[in-house]
Amino acid sequence: MKITECTLYVNGRKFEFSVGTKFGQIRPNETLLETLRDRLSLTGTKRSCDEGACGLCTVVIDGEARASCMTLSVECDGKHITTIEGLADPRTGELSPLQQLFIDEYAFQCGFCTPGVLMVTKALLDKNPHPTRAEIEDALSGNYCRCISQYHVLNAIEKFARREDA
């Protein structure tokens, strides 16, 4: 079956695209990463390995953390996608409590991998608000960071999971 239309719900907004090879259309082989960055200007989702190995391009699709570089946009027709830009309060622009805690706990350094780490963490905490350290480590096993000791990230997530209001 040939797909000619694609509707994506990104960070609570609806986007409708025509699928094809003409100018302005989403190509049938266009990745979600390309659509997010190049068409919607959501550049918080990072491009790195283009092989699904580093976790930098992770977004949440219908509650699941997924590598957007390995996911075709047309596969996401009708799905709800959250990017790093979607974590902040849409009215005020205020960072989410999870994002703020990463800042407070120095759980980032250059910040290039941080969006992917935050998106994996969001998907984990939405399913399991109180994960063990082993569960956190397992969830983050697909995320690669070159410049920080993982313990800052792990400690921040553990602290977030222990909150009283979680």
Secondary structure, 3 states (H helix, E strand, C coil): CCCCEEEEEECCEEEEEEECCCCCCECCCCEHHHHHHHHCCCCCCCCCCCCCCCCCCEEEECCEEEEHHHCEHHHHCCCEEECHHHCCCCCCCCCCHHHHHHHHCCCCCCCCCHHHHHHHHHHHHHHCCCCCHHHHHHHHHHCCCCCCCHHHHHHHHHHHHCCCCC
